[in-house]
């Protein structure tokens, strides 16, 4: 699992955003983007995805885990499943840890600052490329396109990305824990 964001009018370049009262996209720090949270699986590909426009906090994450992740994960894996979340402070908050302890069959501990090991980062890259090509003009359109592109994203592609995990770990070991090429 992981969260990411896609900006409206994203040109895939880093830059600074400034406050301009004439430009509604620069007034609110949450405006101009749609946040996404998703779970993927090595066996089934896409598991679930949620979009939202407010910043992700522990309460929103708890709602997503309860309403989106649990039903889907239990459907795909009725005999039990594993949850992997990074060490973001939201994921390690008391409310989330209590939920995980009481509701998740198995949790995989994850090293901090290791996005190159997490296959979902490659799924985000692919999803963002597909959304960017569609040139959404409004936040509602951006959110609709995110859902459309997620739904048309091949589960086999996601599975192949997830199956790269053992190679990622081998490269990490070969690189003595330094950054790898994924």
N, C-alpha and C positions, 0 to 999 in steps of 0.2 A: 504494500500500500504506500501511497505517497500523495502529496498535494502539489499543485503547480498553479500558475496563472497564465492567462492569455490576454494580451492587451488588444484593444480595438486600435486599428491603424498601426499594428505592429509591423515594423520594417526589419525586424531581426537585428537591430543595431542597439548597442548600449548608448545611453544618453541620460541627460537630466530632464526632469519634468519641473516646470515652474508654475506658480499660481498666476492665472490670468482670468480675471473676472468675466471677460468676454468669451472665454472658451470653457464651456461647461465640463469638458473632460479634464481640466487641470485644477478645478476648485477643490474637490474632495479627494483625499488620498486613496479612497477605495474606488473612485469612479474611473471609467475608461478600461476596466478589465473585468474578466470573469475568472473566478477561481474554480479549480477542479480538484476533486479527490477521487481516487480510483484504486481498485484492487485488481491484480492480475494473478494468473495461476499458470504453473508449468503444464498442467494437465488440460485445462479448459480454455486458456487464453484470457479473454476479458471476463471478469467476475461481476463488477459493478462500478458505476461512476456517478458522482453527484456534482452538480454545479451550484455555485452560490456567489454572491457579490460582496458580502461583508467579509472582514478578516476572519480567518479560521481561529477560533479559540477553543478551549476545552469543552465548553457547553455545546457548541456547534459540532465539534468532532464527535462528541458522545452521541448526539442525535443521528449523525451520519452512520456511525458504527451500529447503532441500534436499529435504525430504519432501513439502511441500505446494505451494509456488510453482512450482518447476522443472517437475515433471511436468505440471501444469495449463497453465502458460504455454506450454510446448513443444507441448502438445496443441492448444491454441487457435491458436497462432501458430507453426507449424512453420518458417516462413521467417524468423523473428526477431521480437523484441518489445523493448519499452522498459520499464525499471524506474524508478519514481520513488519515492524514500523521502525523508523529511524529514531534517534534520541532527541528529537525536537522537544522543547519544553512542554508543548501541548500533549505530546504522546506520553510523556513521563509524569504528567500531573497526577495528583492523587485520585481525581474523579475518573480519569481514563485507566489508571492502573487498577483501581477497584473493579471497574467494568471488565477489564481484560481478565483479571483473576477469577471473576464470578461467571463470565459468559463465553470466554474463548477457550477451546480445548487445549491448544498448545501455542506458546509464544516462542519465537526465535529471537534471541538477543542479537543486537546489531551494533557494529562499531560506529562510533560517531564520525562525522565528516568523511563519509565513504560513498558519495554519490556514484562514483565510477563502478562500484560493485553492484549497485541496484539496477536490475534490468528495466524497471519502470521508467527510469530516466530516458532510456532510448525510446520507449513508447511515447513519452511526452514529446520528445523531439519530432517523432513521426507525426503525431497528432497535430502539433503546432504547424508543421510544414503544410499539412493538408488544409488546415483552417486558414492559414495565411493566404494560400492560393485562391480561396473563395472570396476574399476582399469584403468582409462584412462591413456594413456602414453604420449600424446601431448596436447597442449592447444586447438588445433582444435578438437581433439577427446573429450576433456573435455567439450567443448562448445556444440558439437553435442549431447553428452550423457545428458547434462543438459536439452536440448530441448526435447530429447526423453523421459526422465523420467518425465519432466513436463507434456508432452502430455499424458503419460500413467497414471499419477497420477489421481486417481478417484475424480471426482467432488463431489461425496457423502462424501468421506473422508474429503475433504476441507470444505464442508458444515457442517459436524459434528464438526470439529474443530472450525469453526466460531460460531456455536450454543453454544459453551462453554462460550461465552462472558458473558452472565448474571451470570453464576456461578463464573467466574473470578471476576466480580465486587462485588458479595456478599462476596467472600473470602477476597477481598481487604478491604471491610468495616469491616468484622469480625477481620481482622488483624490490624485495625486502620491505614491503609495505608502502612503497611510494606509489604515486599516481600511475594508473594504467591507461591504455588507449581506448577504452570503451566510453 
